[in-house]
């Protein structure tokens, strides 16, 4: 999880540096546009139009990078939350299995359920199923 967050931070730093470079380039283009506006030759007007178009493209790219970074940060935070939830469920499982000296078949079933929980595509759904299994186990032991 720390590696993922570190990787996200590195990506954000690279994107921030890229954004700053694009902003510097944008200011450079603005200076060139201002310089070209003072002259009236056809070549300079054509060049001015190209620079304006390039400036607009760069601004669109900066905006899309910002959106991409925000979405990735949201996804990383969601995955981190899911990892923490799974850790809590595994700790709960461990504490229950430590206090239980039930039949071997029950241990194997629980182990399979934990393995499915850790490998499953939807951690929230699997956590709910696991909690249900733990509840059934506790009821079984109390009988």
Phi, psi and omega per residue, in radians:
X1 nan -0.711 3.116
X2 -1.125 -0.640 3.126
X3 -1.122 -0.702 3.128
X4 -1.120 -0.791 3.129
X5 -1.148 -0.696 3.107
X6 -1.094 -0.742 3.117
X7 -1.106 -0.697 3.119
X8 -1.140 -0.719 3.112
X9 -1.107 -0.718 3.106
X10 -1.105 -0.729 3.110
X11 -1.107 -0.714 3.124
X12 -1.150 -0.694 3.124
X13 -1.122 -0.740 3.110
X14 -1.110 -0.751 -3.127
X15 -1.155 -0.652 3.110
X16 -1.131 -0.749 3.104
X17 -1.113 -0.722 3.112
X18 -1.094 -0.729 3.128
X19 -1.095 -0.725 3.111
X20 -1.124 -0.715 3.097
X21 -1.091 -0.721 3.126
X22 -1.136 -0.636 3.122
X23 -1.161 -0.710 3.083
X24 -1.078 -0.749 3.129
X25 -1.115 -0.664 3.113
X26 -1.066 -0.796 3.128
X27 -1.138 -0.633 3.089
X28 -1.095 -0.746 3.123
X29 -1.146 -0.652 3.094
X30 -1.088 -0.714 3.104
X31 -1.104 -0.719 3.121
X32 -1.142 -0.697 3.126
X33 -1.072 -0.801 3.132
X34 -1.048 -0.743 3.125
X35 -1.104 -0.734 -3.106
X36 -1.250 -0.495 -3.132
X37 -1.145 -0.404 -3.127
X38 -1.315 -0.372 3.110
X39 -1.790 2.816 -3.037
X40 -2.135 0.238 -3.099
X41 -1.260 2.595 -3.120
X42 -1.035 -0.667 3.136
X43 -1.085 -0.738 -3.119
X44 -1.215 -0.595 3.088
X45 -1.167 -0.677 3.095
X46 -1.122 -0.784 3.127
X47 -1.094 -0.705 3.113
X48 -1.059 -0.754 3.108
X49 -1.076 -0.740 3.113
X50 -1.118 -0.719 3.128
X51 -1.151 -0.656 3.089
X52 -1.110 -0.746 3.104
X53 -1.096 -0.756 3.119
X54 -1.092 -0.724 3.108
X55 -1.045 -0.798 3.134
X56 -1.099 -0.735 3.106
X57 -1.070 -0.747 3.134
X58 -1.113 -0.682 3.117
X59 -1.145 -0.665 3.085
X60 -1.121 -0.736 3.129
X61 -1.092 -0.764 3.111
X62 -1.031 -0.786 -3.133
X63 -1.091 -0.751 -3.132
X64 -1.194 -0.635 3.080
X65 -1.107 -0.722 3.120
X66 -1.075 -0.749 3.103
X67 -1.120 -0.729 3.118
X68 -1.072 -0.781 3.133
X69 -1.100 -0.754 -3.137
X70 -1.093 -0.748 -3.139
X71 -1.155 -0.740 3.125
X72 -1.126 -0.676 3.111
X73 -1.111 -0.711 3.098
X74 -1.081 -0.770 3.136
X75 -1.112 -0.698 3.128
X76 -1.125 -0.745 3.116
X77 -1.105 -0.690 3.109
X78 -1.136 -0.772 3.114
X79 -1.110 -0.686 3.112
X80 -1.099 -0.710 3.101
X81 -1.097 -0.733 3.121
X82 -1.137 -0.680 3.111
X83 -1.101 -0.769 3.118
X84 -1.077 -0.714 3.120
X85 -1.107 -0.738 3.104
X86 -1.131 -0.680 3.093
X87 -1.051 -0.759 3.129
X88 -1.100 -0.713 3.130
X89 -1.151 -0.715 3.125
X90 -1.144 -0.691 3.078
X91 -1.088 -0.728 3.103
X92 -1.090 -0.757 3.100
X93 -1.055 -0.791 -3.120
X94 -1.077 -0.743 -3.129
X95 -1.166 -0.617 3.115
X96 -1.236 -0.761 -3.101
X97 -1.233 -0.459 3.091
X98 -1.183 -0.628 -3.122
X99 -1.499 -0.053 -3.070
X100 -1.910 2.333 3.004
X101 -2.105 0.875 -3.084
X102 -1.314 -3.118 -3.135
X103 -1.072 2.697 -3.105
X104 -1.071 -0.654 -3.121
X105 -1.079 -0.660 3.130
X106 -1.154 -0.713 3.093
X107 -1.066 -0.752 3.133
X108 -1.106 -0.715 3.123
X109 -1.093 -0.781 3.122
X110 -1.109 -0.722 3.109
X111 -1.069 -0.720 3.109
X112 -1.114 -0.725 3.141
X113 -1.118 -0.713 3.116
X114 -1.145 -0.723 3.105
X115 -1.062 -0.777 3.086
X116 -1.084 -0.681 3.128
X117 -1.072 -0.769 -3.103
X118 -1.274 -0.473 -3.110
X119 -1.734 -0.203 -3.012
X120 -1.095 2.681 -3.107
X121 -1.299 -0.427 -3.081
X122 -2.171 1.678 -3.057
X123 -1.045 -0.638 -3.113
X124 -1.150 -0.769 3.133
X125 -1.125 -0.760 -3.124
X126 -1.152 -0.631 3.115
X127 -1.109 -0.710 3.097
X128 -1.105 -0.757 3.104
X129 -1.096 -0.705 -3.125
X130 -1.154 -0.733 3.106
X131 -1.087 -0.673 3.068
X132 -1.087 -0.726 3.107
X133 -1.104 -0.739 3.102
X134 -1.090 -0.701 3.109
X135 -1.076 -0.776 3.107
X136 -1.112 -0.635 3.131
X137 -1.129 -0.794 3.132
X138 -1.100 -0.750 3.096
X139 -1.073 -0.685 3.138
X140 -1.118 -0.732 -3.117
X141 -1.249 -0.525 -3.126
X142 -1.383 -0.261 -3.134
X143 -1.288 nan nan
